Amino acid sequence: MIHTHAYAMLQPLAESMKAQHLKELFAQDSERFKPFHLEKEGLLFDFSKQKINTEIIDELLNLATEQQLDTWIERLFNGDKINHTENRAAWHTALRDVSSPNPEVAKQWRKMESLVNQVHQKQFRGYSGKPILDIINIGVGGSDLGPLMVTHALDKDKHEHAPDVHFVSTLDAQQLHKLLKRLDPATTLFVVASKSFATIDTLSLADTAKEWIEAHAPNQEVVMNHFVGISTNPTKMSKWGILLRHQLIFWEWVGGRFSLWSTIGFSIALRLGMQGYNDMLAGAHAMDQHFKQTPFKQNIPVLLGLIGVWNTNFLNLSAQAILPYDSRLKYFASYLEQLEMESNGKRTKRDGTAITYRTCPILWGEVGPNAQHAFYQLLHQGTERVMSDFILFSQGVSQPDRDRDRENYHHNLNIANCLAQSRAMMSGDANEDLHKDYPGDQVSNTLLLKKLDAYHLGMLVALYEHKVFVQSVIWDINPFDQWGVELGKKLAVDIFEHIKAQSVDDLDSSTANLLKNIWKQRHEN
Ligand code: F6P
């Protein structure tokens, strides 16, 4: 990136832009919204509150061309092995192309649909012959966050015969124990979701779940009626005991954090029904087509990605806030934390040499109105410059007629707050008393969607996936591996062995003394 012509052109532009306040840009052009927004089927992207001008946008587009973004997009959609450190494709886009599915994908869809129908039609029965009423999805990272985020967001659109769907991911088993205390084992189905089927978090929880069913089932033969497995590794699923008819497969070319589009979406389909699940795929596919076919200048993921690069590498911002103004998107920021930071939180280029520029910013977020009463203080008056994405829906949740006025009242309040915050961050409010001074000049995007349904959520998630891909191309990163998570897992195995042996031999003094104190405190009142 650094050796491109566009990079050299952008640097002086950044210096002059740093000296300008955002509100001056609005004062200079009262129609600023016009050139700096894009629209596609119920999704409007307003980037007018960014410190950009047309010259900067043109140079950012040149940067994308110099980094051969077009070739990379083609390789992504062709299913080339662009995840070169694992010698795999990253072909999640193929999973949303329902019109021309690959036969292996279609076979798994049919199997998933049949299992979903069995549950909905009360034909999926547990050890006592009673139908399944509760699903517990056991998985972590990509095998948890996507289905958790989507089922929470779209709960009002649940299928009329949907079972209750619960998610457990934490290795301390507290989420699981809480559920086991109140659910009936005879009517509970566990979905063990793990791409590798080797993650200790998931397998340890699955073992505990199995013990629970074993303790209640009349005999061993019926225990596995309570488990469905989802993985790329059928051998490991079989070894653990998952029945062949309860195994859903996906493939190495689907990255964990992109796997909600695969059979990992089983919990989504159970809750929303196949129609809802397919609508989500259709929304994502529409965004894929837009990304693939639209000239870069009108391409929403391309612009979203390039503006992030501009803020990170030229305006030196290192934090990104995700602020959805809809409580149904409670888990959206957590979902994006994995998508963005596990993909682009890297310091090595594709060719294996060290990166000398900034890459993925620290990303966090919260439902906007709650965040206003928590961390917006820092956004308005802190010393950190932060880029924010506001996400807003034009239509609220429809309620029965008698609640309409009340609903409109809350929805309008919500809209007013979202627009007020991005406006305040842009313009600020000068005051001689510095305690009450708002400097403003904090940049933001607003993504305005028509409504929160499966289709638009599919579009939104695919938009962020492609944004991440665009940035990875500019930064010359492979966004599809995650070697950075391995060391901690390896050391955990070693420390677990020390705990079992009650030994601190060869450990550093901090770890050794923390362990000794843990052992001491465990026996105190
Ligand atoms: O440790 C990180 C990670 O590998 C993620 O990339 C992945 O989504 C998660 O763990 C869960 O992995 P699996 O689905 O293989 O259990």
Residues whose N, C-alpha, C, O or C-beta is under 5 A from the ligand:
A	BS01	F6P	V140 G141 G142 S143 A193 S194 K195 S196 F197 T199 G256 R257 Q482 V485
